[in-house]
Amino acid sequence: MKFKYYNDTNRIVNIHPATFAHGCTGNQEPIRPLEERTFILPKGTYPWVKMWDNGENGLSILISPISEENEIKIVANNDFWNQVLILISEKVSSDAYAAWFQHTEAMITDNTITVYCKNIFQRDWIRSQYQDLISTAAKEVTGKDLNLTVITEND
């Protein structure tokens, strides 16, 4: 499948590296204003798209191919991550929750949870201090052991 993105933002849009790690192909250069970019997704998938505004660092776009059998999981991602965050909030102080988890987002595909952090400091701290807690909470919500990836929006 082809996915076309037209940059009508008047800003440069950087392409999140996970776009290509998740199986899309295409030009990896930033997308200039008024430029159209085509991404090729693996056969049998459709695009899940997320865009971030990184302030002075510009915009970022993530295009992730999703297969139809994963559609229900993706639709339920917000609910899934909210349930995980509720369990985490019961195990950490309110200050720790506000500092490390309040501004995270996550996506679950197949057997992997990808947690998106705002910066490398938050990413590194969550990896070193909370990876087991996230995995345990995710297992409690899904009933399955899932692989965990913690990245920044710019990784």
C-alpha positions in Angstrom: 0.0 0.0 0.0 1.1 3.6 -0.6 0.6 6.3 1.9 1.1 9.9 0.7 1.7 12.8 3.0 1.5 16.4 1.9 3.3 18.9 4.1 1.0 21.9 4.3 2.4 23.1 7.7 4.9 25.7 6.4 7.5 23.8 8.6 10.0 21.1 8.0 8.6 17.6 9.1 11.2 15.1 10.3 10.4 11.4 9.8 10.6 9.4 13.0 13.1 6.6 12.5 10.6 4.0 13.8 8.7 4.6 10.5 11.4 2.6 8.7 12.1 0.2 11.6 8.4 -0.8 11.4 8.7 -1.8 7.8 7.9 1.3 5.7 10.2 2.3 2.8 10.7 5.7 1.3 12.9 8.8 1.3 14.2 9.4 4.9 15.0 13.1 4.3 12.9 15.7 6.2 9.8 16.8 4.3 10.0 20.4 3.2 6.9 22.7 3.2 4.6 22.1 0.3 6.3 18.8 -0.5 4.4 15.5 -1.0 6.1 12.3 0.2 5.1 8.7 -0.6 5.7 5.9 1.8 5.4 2.3 0.8 3.9 0.0 3.4 4.1 -3.8 3.5 1.5 -5.7 1.7 -1.7 -6.2 3.7 -1.2 -3.3 6.0 -2.6 0.3 6.3 -1.0 3.3 8.0 -1.2 4.4 11.6 0.0 7.9 11.7 1.2 10.1 14.6 2.6 13.6 14.4 4.5 15.6 17.2 5.2 19.3 17.5 8.7 19.5 19.0 8.7 23.3 19.2 11.9 24.8 17.9 13.1 21.4 16.8 10.2 21.2 14.3 7.6 18.6 13.6 8.0 14.8 13.5 5.8 12.2 11.8 5.6 8.4 12.5 4.0 6.1 10.0 3.5 2.6 11.2 2.1 -0.2 9.1 -0.8 -2.0 10.9 -2.3 -5.3 9.7 -6.0 -5.9 9.9 -5.6 -8.5 12.6 -4.0 -5.9 14.8 -6.7 -3.3 14.2 -8.6 -4.1 17.4 -5.3 -3.7 19.4 -4.6 -0.3 17.9 -8.1 1.0 18.5 -7.8 0.0 22.1 -4.3 1.5 22.6 -5.4 4.5 24.5 -7.5 2.4 26.8 -4.7 -0.1 27.2 -2.1 2.6 28.1 -4.5 4.4 30.4 -5.1 1.1 32.3 -1.3 0.5 32.5 -0.8 4.1 33.8 -3.5 3.6 36.5 -1.6 0.5 37.8 1.7 2.4 37.7 0.2 5.4 39.5 -0.8 3.0 42.4 2.9 1.9 42.7 4.8 5.1 42.5 4.5 8.5 44.3 2.4 11.2 42.7 5.6 13.3 42.1 7.3 10.3 40.4 4.2 9.7 38.2 4.0 13.3 37.2 7.7 13.5 36.4 8.1 10.2 34.5 4.8 9.0 33.2 2.3 11.8 32.9 3.5 12.8 29.4 4.2 9.4 27.9 2.3 7.8 25.1 2.4 4.1 24.1 1.4 1.9 21.2 1.0 -1.9 21.3 1.5 -3.9 18.2 1.8 -7.7 18.0 3.8 -8.6 21.2 5.5 -5.2 21.7 4.7 -2.1 23.7 6.5 1.0 22.4 6.5 3.8 25.0 7.2 7.3 23.7 9.1 9.7 25.9 9.5 13.5 25.5 13.4 13.4 25.8 16.4 11.2 26.3 16.6 11.9 30.1 13.0 10.6 30.6 13.7 7.7 28.3 16.9 6.6 30.0 15.3 7.0 33.5 12.3 4.9 32.6 14.5 2.3 31.1 16.7 2.0 34.1 14.1 2.5 36.9 10.7 1.5 35.6 11.0 -1.1 32.9 10.0 -4.0 35.1 7.1 -2.0 36.6 5.8 -1.2 33.1 6.1 -4.8 32.0 4.4 -6.1 35.1 1.5 -3.6 34.7 1.1 -4.4 31.0 1.0 -8.1 31.8 -1.7 -7.5 34.4 -3.8 -5.6 31.8 -3.3 -8.0 28.8 -2.5 -11.3 30.5 0.5 -11.7 28.3 4.3 -11.1 28.5 5.1 -8.4 26.1 8.3 -7.0 24.8 9.0 -3.4 25.9 10.7 -0.7 23.9 11.2 2.8 25.4 12.1 5.5 22.9 11.9 9.3 22.5 9.8 10.9 19.8 13.1 11.6 18.0 14.7 8.2 18.3 
